Every structure is written in C-alpha cells, then in structure tokens.
Amino acid sequence: MKPSFSDYSAQIEKYLRDMTYPSGDLESLYGPIAYGMTAGGKRLRPALLMMTADAFGDACEAALRPAAGMEMFHNFTLLHDDVMDDSDTRRGRPTVHARWDVNTAILSGDTMLTLATEMVADVPDAILRPVLNAFNTMALRVYEGQRLDMDFEKSDSVSTDDYIRMVSFKTGALLAASARIGALVGGASETDADKMAEYGMMLGIAFQIQDDWLDVFGDATSFGKPIGGDINNGKKSYLLLKGLSAGTSDSVALAEAMKLPAGPVKVKTVTRIYEKMNLSEICREAVAHYSAKAISALKSTSLSDADREPFRRLVDKLTGRRK
C-alpha cells in the first residue's frame, strides 16, 4: 500500500529540517534560508512530486532531492513576495524582511533560487533536460504571474478570465511542474506526464481560489496570516472580481468600499458586501469546477484506480481546507 499524502509531507519535512547550511561568517546569508525553510506549511508541492514519482515508479527516494528543490523555489518566491507585498507575518511568524531586513530577504531569496535549481537537477541524465525544461518554464510562469498580480492592483479593468490566467501562472504552474517532474522521475510516459501536469494546474487554480476565500472567511490562527490582507492590499481576488463584475448596486457599493483606508473597518465593510452578494458560495462553485477538471485529467492517465485514489483525496483535502 502506498503512503498517504501526509506520509510524504512528513518525509519531506524531516528531510528539510535535516538540511545543513554554511554558518560562521555566512550565517547572515543562510540563517534566513533555514528560518524560512523550517517554518512549516503544507509541503504541498514537494509531497505532490514525491507522490507522483511513487505512483508511476516506486521512486519516492529518488524524488526527495528534486522535491526539496521545488519547496526551496516556492519559499524563495515567498521571501520576495513578502517584500513586494510589505507583509510582516507569514505562517504565524515574522517574515524574513521583518525579522532581518529587505536586503537580506532579497539576497537570501536569490541564493534559494540557485540552491533550488541544483536540487531539482539532481536526477538521472536521461531525464535531466525535460526536468530542467519543466522547472525553468515553471519559474518564468511564476514570475509572469507575479507581475500580472502586481499590475492588477493598479488596474480597474481586470476580468475573472484575467485572474484565472494570472493564478494559472503564479500558483498552477508550480503544482503542474511538481506533478510533471514527479512523473518523469517515476518513469512515466510523456502523455502521462502531460496529464499529471494538467492535474496539477487545475488543482493549483482551485487551491488559489480557495486561498482567496480563506483570506476573507478563514481563521487567522490556522490560516497563519491576518484575515483581510487581500482586501487591505487591493488584491484582485476571485471574490472581488466576481463582485465588481455583477453590475448591481452592491457592485457599486463594493467599489466604494475598496476605496476606504486599509484597516479593520475596510475589511469588515467589504466582507459584509461579499456576504450579501453570496460570493462565498460563488467562490466554492468555482473551486468545485476546477477540482472536477483536475480529476478529469487524472482519469486520463494510465494509473490504476488504486494509484489514482491518493490524488483524488488530495483534491478533497485541499479544497475543503480551513487553513
């Protein structure tokens, strides 16, 4: 019987915590990296990579280093995102730039990118090129998605289609690459690798829409970030875009509420309008839609029903989460 997703998460967690970094006069460079990498989290991306490698080729051990590399890359983006968003808290702790300073977050983040590339490249030569192609394509999509996300904050003409494109780059691409690289490490065919990448992409979109919902309706303690951050930062979340595009008097009220100064009053006012417009349910319907697309891609692979089951459960786990 294959391990559960939680088993893979625990395995990669131990691997990450056992990693050592240079110290001494380089502590100020690597200390923030160790701090970020041991902050916990779902370990979604590396666990998905390992689970996929195991499903296609019992290659969990061979997938450990590439999986750690994907988590390193993900945390590199978080360091830089927190600087750009001026976020002082992540996972219930001060962000790197809040604990150290902005320059440290930038330089340690840059270092993480190189470390991530080295680890992902630790695969057999026969699959090195497709693995690096998947990794580099993913990295470019993530940067493009972040740029779009930043531009959206200053634009009044963002559609929900624009949003889906952005999150497919910023969030979906990482999960897609994790699934693809895991499939390659496991010896999957090109067709199966493509289908698993599609599964990861659709799961990533559903995951991000759920994350938008949690930012408004979640619990700050379990979510690890202050509730209402997207509202205060003017993020074009799925809820906001759906509300603004409804073309009702509530849409007008929502637009006005978003002009309020950042703070508890703004969060409370916008949240009440979301509730009145039933945007929580609309958000959940979108999560269900993209979850179904992920399952459809999964069903197109050559995996047996038994081997597909952990991936089905992962969809349920991520789309029903409260943190």
C-alpha positions as CSV (number, residue, x, y, z in Angstrom):
1,M,0.0,0.0,0.0
2,K,1.3,3.4,-1.0
3,P,2.0,6.0,1.7
4,S,-0.6,8.8,2.2
5,F,-0.1,12.4,1.3
6,S,0.6,13.1,4.9
7,D,3.3,10.5,4.9
8,Y,5.0,12.2,2.0
9,S,4.6,15.5,3.7
10,A,6.2,14.2,6.9
11,Q,9.1,12.6,4.9
12,I,9.9,15.9,3.1
13,E,9.5,17.8,6.3
14,K,12.2,15.7,8.0
15,Y,14.4,16.0,5.0
16,L,14.1,19.8,5.0
17,R,14.7,20.0,8.7
18,D,17.8,17.8,8.5
19,M,19.4,20.0,5.8
20,T,22.5,21.9,6.9
21,Y,23.7,25.2,5.7
22,P,27.1,27.1,5.9
23,S,27.4,29.1,9.2
24,G,30.1,31.3,10.6
25,D,30.5,34.5,8.6
26,L,27.8,33.3,6.2
27,E,25.2,32.9,8.9
28,S,23.6,36.1,7.8
29,L,23.0,34.7,4.3
30,Y,22.0,31.1,5.2
31,G,20.3,31.7,8.5
32,P,17.2,33.4,6.9
33,I,17.0,30.5,4.5
34,A,16.9,27.9,7.3
35,Y,14.4,30.1,9.1
36,G,12.1,30.2,6.1
37,M,12.5,26.5,5.2
38,T,11.7,25.3,8.7
39,A,8.6,27.5,9.1
40,G,6.3,24.6,8.4
41,G,3.4,24.7,5.9
42,K,1.6,22.0,3.9
43,R,4.6,21.0,1.9
44,L,2.1,20.6,-0.9
45,R,4.5,20.9,-3.9
46,P,7.3,18.5,-2.8
47,A,4.8,16.0,-1.4
48,L,2.9,16.0,-4.8
49,L,6.2,15.5,-6.6
50,M,7.1,12.5,-4.4
51,M,3.6,11.0,-4.6
52,T,3.6,11.2,-8.4
53,A,7.1,9.6,-8.6
54,D,5.9,6.8,-6.4
55,A,2.7,6.3,-8.3
56,F,4.5,5.8,-11.6
57,G,7.7,4.1,-10.5
58,D,8.1,3.5,-6.8
59,A,10.6,6.3,-6.9
60,C,10.0,8.2,-3.7
61,E,13.6,8.2,-2.6
62,A,14.9,9.3,-6.0
63,A,12.4,12.2,-5.9
64,L,13.5,13.6,-2.5
65,R,16.1,16.0,-3.7
66,P,14.1,17.4,-6.6
67,A,11.1,17.7,-4.3
68,A,13.2,19.6,-1.8
69,G,14.3,21.8,-4.6
70,M,10.7,22.6,-5.5
71,E,10.0,23.6,-1.9
72,M,13.1,25.7,-1.9
73,F,11.9,27.5,-5.0
74,H,8.4,28.0,-3.5
75,N,9.9,29.5,-0.4
76,F,12.2,31.7,-2.4
77,T,9.1,33.2,-4.1
78,L,7.5,33.8,-0.6
79,L,10.6,35.7,0.6
80,H,10.3,38.1,-2.4
81,D,6.5,38.2,-2.4
82,D,6.5,39.3,1.3
83,V,8.9,42.2,0.4
84,M,6.7,43.3,-2.5
85,D,3.5,43.0,-0.5
86,D,5.1,44.6,2.6
87,S,3.8,41.6,4.6
88,D,5.2,41.3,8.1
89,T,3.7,37.9,9.0
90,R,3.7,34.5,7.4
91,R,2.7,31.2,8.9
92,G,2.2,33.0,12.2
93,R,5.8,34.3,12.4
94,P,7.6,37.5,11.3
95,T,8.6,37.4,7.6
96,V,12.3,37.3,6.8
97,H,12.4,41.0,5.8
98,A,10.6,41.9,9.1
99,R,13.0,39.9,11.2
100,W,16.1,40.9,9.4
101,D,15.8,43.5,6.6
102,V,14.7,43.9,3.0
103,N,18.2,43.4,1.5
104,T,18.7,40.2,3.4
105,A,15.4,38.8,2.1
106,I,16.3,39.7,-1.4
107,L,19.8,38.2,-1.3
108,S,18.8,35.1,0.7
109,G,16.0,34.6,-1.8
110,D,18.4,34.8,-4.7
111,T,20.5,32.1,-3.0
112,M,17.5,29.9,-2.6
113,L,16.8,30.1,-6.3
114,T,20.2,28.7,-7.1
115,L,20.0,26.0,-4.4
116,A,16.6,25.0,-5.8
117,T,17.9,24.6,-9.3
118,E,20.8,22.5,-8.1
119,M,18.5,20.2,-6.2
120,V,15.9,19.8,-9.0
121,A,18.7,19.0,-11.4
122,D,19.8,16.0,-9.2
123,V,18.1,13.5,-11.5
124,P,19.4,10.8,-13.9
125,D,21.0,12.3,-17.1
126,A,18.3,10.6,-19.2
127,I,15.6,12.9,-17.8
128,L,17.8,16.0,-16.9
129,R,16.8,18.1,-19.9
130,P,13.0,17.6,-19.6
131,V,13.2,18.1,-15.9
132,L,15.1,21.4,-16.2
133,N,12.8,22.5,-19.1
134,A,9.8,21.9,-16.8
135,F,11.5,23.7,-13.9
136,N,12.6,26.7,-16.0
137,T,9.3,27.1,-17.8
138,M,7.5,27.0,-14.4
139,A,9.8,29.6,-13.0
140,L,9.1,32.0,-15.9
141,R,5.4,31.5,-15.5
142,V,5.6,32.2,-11.7
143,Y,7.4,35.5,-12.4
144,E,4.9,36.4,-15.1
145,G,2.1,35.6,-12.8
146,Q,3.6,37.8,-10.0
147,R,4.0,40.7,-12.5
148,L,0.4,40.4,-13.6
149,D,-0.8,40.2,-10.0
150,M,1.1,43.4,-9.2
151,D,-0.3,45.2,-12.3
152,F,-3.8,44.1,-11.5
153,E,-3.6,46.2,-8.2
154,K,-3.4,49.4,-10.3
155,S,-6.0,48.3,-13.0
156,D,-9.7,48.8,-13.0
157,S,-10.3,46.5,-15.9
158,V,-9.3,43.1,-14.6
159,S,-11.7,40.3,-15.5
160,T,-12.1,36.9,-13.9
161,D,-10.5,35.4,-17.1
162,D,-7.5,37.6,-16.4
163,Y,-7.5,36.4,-12.9
164,I,-7.6,32.7,-13.9
165,R,-4.7,33.3,-16.3
166,M,-2.7,35.0,-13.5
167,V,-3.2,32.2,-11.0
168,S,-2.5,29.5,-13.5
169,F,0.9,31.2,-13.9
170,K,1.6,32.1,-10.3
171,T,0.1,29.1,-8.5
172,G,-0.9,26.5,-11.0
173,A,2.4,26.4,-12.7
174,L,4.2,25.3,-9.6
175,L,1.9,22.4,-8.9
176,A,1.9,21.4,-12.6
177,A,5.7,21.3,-12.6
178,S,5.8,19.3,-9.4
179,A,3.5,16.7,-10.8
180,R,5.3,16.6,-14.2
181,I,8.8,16.3,-12.6
182,G,7.5,13.6,-10.3
183,A,6.1,11.7,-13.2
184,L,9.4,12.0,-15.1
185,V,11.3,10.8,-12.1
186,G,8.9,7.8,-11.8
187,G,9.5,6.9,-15.5
188,A,6.1,7.9,-16.8
189,S,5.4,8.4,-20.5
190,E,5.2,11.8,-22.0
191,T,1.4,11.6,-22.2
192,D,1.1,10.7,-18.6
193,A,3.5,13.4,-17.6
194,D,1.3,15.9,-19.6
195,K,-1.9,14.7,-17.9
196,M,-0.4,14.9,-14.4
197,A,0.8,18.4,-15.2
198,E,-2.8,19.3,-16.2
199,Y,-4.0,17.7,-12.9
200,G,-1.5,19.9,-11.0
201,M,-2.5,23.0,-12.9
202,M,-6.3,22.6,-12.3
203,L,-5.6,21.7,-8.7
204,G,-3.5,24.9,-8.4
205,I,-6.3,27.1,-9.7
206,A,-8.8,25.5,-7.3
207,F,-6.3,25.9,-4.5
208,Q,-5.8,29.6,-5.1
209,I,-9.5,30.4,-5.3
210,Q,-9.9,28.6,-2.0
211,D,-7.0,30.6,-0.6
212,D,-8.8,33.8,-1.7
213,W,-11.8,32.6,0.2
214,L,-9.8,31.8,3.3
215,D,-8.2,35.3,3.3
216,V,-11.7,36.7,3.9
217,F,-13.6,33.9,5.7
218,G,-10.8,31.8,7.3
219,D,-9.5,31.9,10.8
220,A,-6.3,34.0,11.4
221,T,-4.8,31.5,13.8
222,S,-5.0,28.5,11.5
223,F,-4.5,30.5,8.3
224,G,-1.2,31.8,9.5
225,K,-1.8,35.3,8.1
226,P,-4.0,38.2,9.2
227,I,-7.5,37.9,7.7
228,G,-8.4,40.5,5.1
229,G,-4.9,41.0,3.8
230,D,-6.1,40.8,0.2
231,I,-8.8,43.4,0.9
232,N,-6.4,45.8,2.5
233,N,-3.8,45.4,-0.2
234,G,-6.2,45.9,-3.0
235,K,-5.7,42.4,-4.4
236,K,-7.9,41.5,-7.3
237,S,-9.1,38.3,-5.7
238,Y,-11.7,36.0,-7.2
239,L,-14.4,37.3,-4.8
240,L,-13.6,40.9,-5.5
241,L,-13.7,40.5,-9.3
242,K,-16.9,38.4,-9.2
243,G,-18.5,41.1,-7.0
244,L,-17.4,44.0,-9.2
245,S,-18.5,42.3,-12.4
246,A,-22.0,41.6,-11.2
247,G,-23.3,45.0,-12.3
248,T,-25.6,45.6,-9.4
249,S,-25.9,48.3,-6.7
250,D,-23.9,46.0,-4.5
251,S,-21.1,46.1,-7.0
252,V,-21.1,49.9,-6.8
253,A,-21.0,49.7,-3.0
254,L,-18.2,47.2,-3.2
255,A,-16.1,49.5,-5.4
256,E,-16.6,52.4,-3.0
257,A,-15.8,50.2,0.0
258,M,-12.5,49.2,-1.6
259,K,-11.5,52.9,-1.6
260,L,-11.6,53.0,2.2
261,P,-8.3,53.3,4.0
262,A,-6.7,50.0,4.9
263,G,-7.8,48.7,8.3
264,P,-10.4,46.7,10.2
265,V,-13.3,49.0,9.0
266,K,-12.5,48.4,5.4
267,V,-12.2,44.6,5.9
268,K,-15.5,44.4,7.8
269,T,-17.3,46.6,5.3
270,V,-16.1,44.6,2.2
271,T,-16.7,41.3,3.9
272,R,-20.3,42.3,4.7
273,I,-20.9,43.1,1.0
274,Y,-19.4,39.8,0.0
275,E,-21.8,38.0,2.3
276,K,-24.7,40.0,0.9
277,M,-23.8,39.1,-2.6
278,N,-23.4,35.4,-1.8
279,L,-19.8,35.5,-3.1
280,S,-18.7,32.8,-0.7
281,E,-20.9,30.2,-2.4
282,I,-19.9,31.5,-5.9
283,C,-16.3,31.0,-4.8
284,R,-17.0,27.5,-3.7
285,E,-18.7,26.7,-7.0
286,A,-15.5,27.8,-8.9
287,V,-13.4,25.6,-6.6
288,A,-15.6,22.6,-7.4
289,H,-15.4,23.4,-11.1
290,Y,-11.6,23.4,-11.3
291,S,-11.4,20.4,-8.9
292,A,-13.5,18.4,-11.4
293,K,-11.1,19.4,-14.1
294,A,-8.2,18.1,-12.1
295,I,-10.0,14.8,-11.5
296,S,-10.8,14.5,-15.2
297,A,-7.1,14.9,-16.1
298,L,-6.2,12.3,-13.5
299,K,-8.7,9.8,-15.0
300,S,-6.9,10.2,-18.4
301,T,-3.7,8.8,-17.1
302,S,-2.6,5.1,-17.2
303,L,-2.7,4.9,-13.4
304,S,-4.9,2.3,-11.9
305,D,-7.9,3.3,-9.8
306,A,-6.0,2.4,-6.7
307,D,-3.0,4.6,-7.6
308,R,-5.3,7.5,-8.5
309,E,-7.0,7.4,-5.2
310,P,-4.4,9.4,-3.2
311,F,-4.6,12.1,-5.9
312,R,-8.4,12.2,-5.6
313,R,-8.2,12.5,-1.8
314,L,-5.7,15.3,-2.2
315,V,-8.2,17.3,-4.2
316,D,-10.8,16.9,-1.4
317,K,-8.2,17.7,1.2
318,L,-7.1,21.0,-0.4
319,T,-10.5,22.3,-1.5
320,G,-12.1,21.6,1.8
321,R,-9.3,23.1,4.0
322,R,-9.7,25.8,6.5
323,K,-6.0,26.8,6.6
